[in-house]
Amino acid sequence: MNEDDRRPDKPRPTMKEKARAELDARRAREAAALRANLRRRKQQVRDRTEKAPEDREG
């Protein structure tokens, strides 16, 4: 097979404006959910450390 027989690479599809906006919105929602989850987990750790000394004294 020589160079003339090779097919050129197919052009990659481009994203339409609506698709790009939907992807950006989805990524923003995911990032917000991850931040909220991290805040909840940190608060759970704080709550556990605050309750732990009380449990030991009793």
C-alpha positions in Angstrom: 0.0 0.0 0.0 1.5 3.4 -0.9 0.7 6.8 0.4 -1.9 7.5 -2.3 -4.0 4.5 -1.1 -4.3 5.8 2.5 -7.5 7.5 3.4 -7.1 10.9 5.1 -8.1 11.1 8.7 -11.8 11.8 9.1 -12.5 15.3 10.3 -13.5 15.3 13.9 -17.1 16.4 14.6 -17.5 19.9 16.0 -19.8 20.7 18.9 -22.8 22.8 18.2 -23.4 25.8 20.5 -26.3 24.1 22.2 -24.3 20.9 22.9 -21.4 23.0 24.3 -23.7 24.9 26.5 -25.3 21.7 27.8 -21.9 20.2 28.5 -20.7 23.3 30.3 -23.9 23.3 32.4 -23.5 19.6 33.2 -19.9 20.1 34.3 -21.0 23.1 36.5 -23.7 21.0 38.2 -21.2 18.1 38.8 -18.7 20.5 40.2 -21.3 22.1 42.5 -22.4 18.6 43.7 -18.8 17.6 44.4 -18.2 20.8 46.4 -21.4 20.2 48.4 -20.5 16.6 49.1 -17.0 17.7 50.3 -18.6 20.2 52.6 -20.9 17.6 54.1 -18.1 15.1 54.6 -15.9 17.7 56.3 -18.9 18.7 58.6 -19.4 15.0 59.4 -15.7 14.8 60.5 -16.0 17.9 62.6 -19.2 16.6 64.2 -17.5 13.3 65.1 -14.5 15.0 66.6 -16.7 17.3 68.7 -18.8 14.3 70.0 -15.8 12.1 70.6 -14.4 13.9 73.8 -17.9 13.9 75.3 -18.3 10.2 74.8 -15.0 9.4 76.5 -15.6 11.5 79.6 -19.0 9.9 80.3 
